[in-house]
Amino acid sequence: MRLNPPKKNTFWISIAVAAVGVVVYLVHLFAQSIPYMQPAAFLLVVIAFVLLCLGLTLKGL
């Protein structure tokens, strides 16, 4: 399998999306009265991981 390093922008965008997911989860821990924050945090981290994987497998992303 050939992997290409992702562009710097793709890498930093995926890091930023994952960081937002972690922050949303931490907010969920302190303010549990807001529903659907935990699934949203999980989805943000998954989206960041998929974006990073696509950056590794697709050339130019």
ZICOR-V99468 format. One line per field, one symbol per residue. psi: psi as a letter, one per 20 degrees, with the letter a starting at -180 (. if undefined). A space follows every 50 residues. Layout:
psi=???
//
This chain:
psi=pppqprqhggghghggghhhggghghhhhhmiiorjhghhgghghggggg gghhhhhppj.
//
